[in-house]
Amino acid sequence: MNTAMPAEAACISPDAQADPLQPLASWNLTRNCAMSPGGFMLHVAAASALSCLIGLGFWAAGYPLVLAFCLCQSLALAAAALAHAVHAVDGERIVLTAQSLEVHATRGLRAHTFRLDPSWTRLEGAAGPGSPALRSGSTRVPVAGYLTAAERPRFAAEFNRTLAHRKELFHVRHP
C-alpha cells in the first residue's frame, strides 16, 4: 500500500499569498492496487466462468448437485469482488491552503471531509508503530493508514516541512 505523493507537494509558490484559497500543497494517501479494476473483474469473471463450466460438465454427466455448488461458489466470489471494489479507493486526500487544511477521507461507501486550522494543526504519532493522526484542538483525524512503515517517516517529514513553511509565510505579526 503506497502513496502517490507528488514532488510539488512540498513546494509553496511565492504567489500563493495572492489567493488564500489556492492549494499550497496536496497529498493523495491511497491504497496501491496492483491490478486495474477492469483486469481484476476480468479475472473474477474468468474464474466464475471456469467453475460454472466444470459444473455444467458434471451436470451433463448426471451430477446436478455439483453445478449448484459451482453456482454458489461463483456468487460468493462475486460478493467478495464487490467488497474489494468498494474499498479499492479507500484513503485520504490532504489539501493545504493558506486558510485551511482539508482532509477528504474515504472508507468504503462513506466519505468525510475534515477542515482544520493549519495554524493549530500538528502531526502526531508519525514515529510510532501506529497510524499517524492530525490533531487540531480536540479534533483528531487519522491519516496515512495505507502507507508502509518505511513511507510514513518520509510523509511526516514532508508534511511537517510544508506546514512549517506555510506558517512562516502566513504568520500574522502584531506591532
C-alpha positions as CSV (number, residue, x, y, z in Angstrom):
1,M,0.0,0.0,0.0
2,N,1.8,3.0,-1.3
3,T,1.1,6.7,-1.6
4,A,1.0,9.0,-4.5
5,M,2.9,12.0,-3.2
6,P,3.7,14.4,-5.9
7,A,7.1,16.1,-5.8
8,E,5.4,19.5,-5.9
9,A,3.6,18.8,-2.6
10,A,6.5,20.4,-0.6
11,C,6.8,23.4,-2.8
12,I,4.8,26.5,-1.9
13,S,4.7,29.0,-4.7
14,P,5.6,32.7,-3.9
15,D,2.4,34.0,-5.5
16,A,0.3,31.7,-3.2
17,Q,-0.2,34.7,-0.9
18,A,-2.3,36.3,-3.6
19,D,-5.1,33.7,-3.4
20,P,-5.8,32.3,0.0
21,L,-8.0,29.5,-1.4
22,Q,-5.4,28.3,-3.9
23,P,-4.0,24.9,-2.7
24,L,-0.4,25.3,-1.5
25,A,0.2,21.5,-1.3
26,S,-1.7,18.3,-1.5
27,W,-1.1,14.6,-0.8
28,N,-3.0,11.6,-2.0
29,L,-2.6,8.8,0.5
30,T,-4.5,5.9,-1.0
31,R,-4.2,2.1,-1.4
32,N,-1.9,0.8,-4.0
33,C,-3.9,-1.6,-6.2
34,A,-1.8,-4.0,-8.2
35,M,-4.4,-4.6,-10.9
36,S,-6.6,-2.2,-12.8
37,P,-10.4,-2.6,-11.9
38,G,-11.2,-3.9,-15.4
39,G,-8.4,-6.5,-15.2
40,F,-9.5,-7.6,-11.7
41,M,-13.1,-8.0,-12.8
42,L,-12.0,-9.9,-15.9
43,H,-10.1,-12.4,-13.7
44,V,-13.0,-12.8,-11.4
45,A,-15.4,-13.4,-14.3
46,A,-12.9,-15.9,-15.8
47,A,-12.7,-17.9,-12.5
48,S,-16.5,-17.9,-12.2
49,A,-17.0,-19.0,-15.8
50,L,-14.5,-21.8,-15.4
51,S,-16.2,-23.0,-12.2
52,C,-19.6,-22.9,-13.9
53,L,-18.2,-24.7,-17.0
54,I,-16.9,-27.5,-14.8
55,G,-20.3,-27.6,-13.0
56,L,-22.0,-27.9,-16.4
57,G,-19.8,-30.8,-17.3
58,F,-20.7,-32.6,-14.1
59,W,-24.4,-31.8,-14.7
60,A,-24.2,-33.4,-18.2
61,A,-22.6,-36.5,-16.6
62,G,-25.5,-36.8,-14.2
63,Y,-24.3,-35.0,-11.1
64,P,-26.5,-31.8,-10.9
65,L,-25.6,-31.0,-7.3
66,V,-22.0,-30.1,-8.4
67,L,-23.4,-27.4,-10.6
68,A,-25.4,-26.0,-7.7
69,F,-22.2,-25.8,-5.6
70,C,-20.3,-24.2,-8.5
71,L,-23.1,-21.5,-8.8
72,C,-22.9,-20.9,-5.0
73,Q,-19.1,-20.5,-5.4
74,S,-19.5,-18.0,-8.2
75,L,-22.0,-15.9,-6.1
76,A,-19.5,-15.9,-3.2
77,L,-16.7,-14.9,-5.5
78,A,-18.9,-12.1,-6.9
79,A,-19.7,-10.9,-3.4
80,A,-16.0,-10.9,-2.4
81,A,-15.1,-8.9,-5.6
82,L,-17.8,-6.4,-4.8
83,A,-16.5,-5.9,-1.2
84,H,-13.0,-5.5,-2.6
85,A,-14.2,-2.9,-5.2
86,V,-16.0,-0.9,-2.5
87,H,-12.7,-0.5,-0.6
88,A,-10.3,-0.1,-3.5
89,V,-10.4,3.7,-3.4
90,D,-10.0,4.0,0.4
91,G,-7.6,6.6,1.6
92,E,-7.1,10.3,2.3
93,R,-6.5,13.4,0.2
94,I,-5.0,16.2,2.2
95,V,-5.1,19.7,0.8
96,L,-3.3,22.6,2.4
97,T,-4.4,26.2,1.6
98,A,-3.5,29.5,3.3
99,Q,-6.6,29.4,5.4
100,S,-7.4,25.7,5.9
101,L,-6.1,22.1,6.0
102,E,-8.7,19.8,4.4
103,V,-8.7,16.1,4.8
104,H,-11.0,14.2,2.5
105,A,-11.2,10.6,3.9
106,T,-12.9,7.7,2.1
107,R,-13.7,4.4,3.8
108,G,-15.9,2.1,1.7
109,L,-19.0,4.0,0.7
110,R,-18.5,6.7,3.4
111,A,-16.7,9.9,2.7
112,H,-15.9,12.5,5.3
113,T,-14.3,15.9,5.0
114,F,-12.5,17.5,7.9
115,R,-11.5,21.2,7.8
116,L,-8.7,22.1,10.3
117,D,-6.9,25.3,11.1
118,P,-3.4,24.9,9.8
119,S,-2.0,27.3,12.3
120,W,-3.1,24.9,15.2
121,T,-2.6,21.6,13.4
122,R,0.2,19.1,14.1
123,L,1.0,15.6,13.0
124,E,1.1,13.1,15.9
125,G,2.4,9.6,16.1
126,A,4.5,9.6,12.9
127,A,7.4,8.0,14.6
128,G,5.4,5.3,16.4
129,P,4.2,1.9,15.1
130,G,0.6,3.0,14.7
131,S,-1.0,5.2,12.1
132,P,-0.2,9.0,12.4
133,A,-3.0,11.5,13.0
134,L,-3.6,15.2,12.5
135,R,-4.6,17.0,15.7
136,S,-6.1,20.4,15.9
137,G,-7.6,21.2,19.3
138,S,-9.8,18.3,20.3
139,T,-10.2,17.1,16.7
140,R,-8.1,14.1,15.8
141,V,-8.0,12.8,12.2
142,P,-6.1,9.5,11.4
143,V,-4.2,9.7,8.2
144,A,-1.6,7.7,6.2
145,G,-3.1,4.4,7.3
146,Y,-2.3,2.8,4.0
147,L,1.3,3.9,3.9
148,T,4.0,1.3,4.6
149,A,6.2,1.8,7.7
150,A,9.0,3.0,5.5
151,E,6.9,5.6,3.8
152,R,5.4,7.1,7.0
153,P,8.5,9.0,8.1
154,R,9.0,10.4,4.6
155,F,5.4,11.6,4.5
156,A,5.7,13.0,8.1
157,A,8.9,14.9,7.2
158,E,7.5,16.4,4.0
159,F,4.2,17.3,5.7
160,N,5.8,18.9,8.7
161,R,8.2,20.8,6.5
162,T,5.4,22.1,4.3
163,L,3.2,23.0,7.2
164,A,6.1,24.9,8.9
165,H,6.8,26.8,5.7
166,R,3.1,27.7,5.4
167,K,3.2,29.0,9.0
168,E,6.2,31.2,8.1
169,L,4.6,32.6,5.1
170,F,1.2,33.4,6.6
171,H,2.1,34.2,10.2
172,V,0.5,37.4,11.3
173,R,2.9,39.6,13.2
174,H,1.4,42.2,15.5
175,P,3.3,45.5,16.1
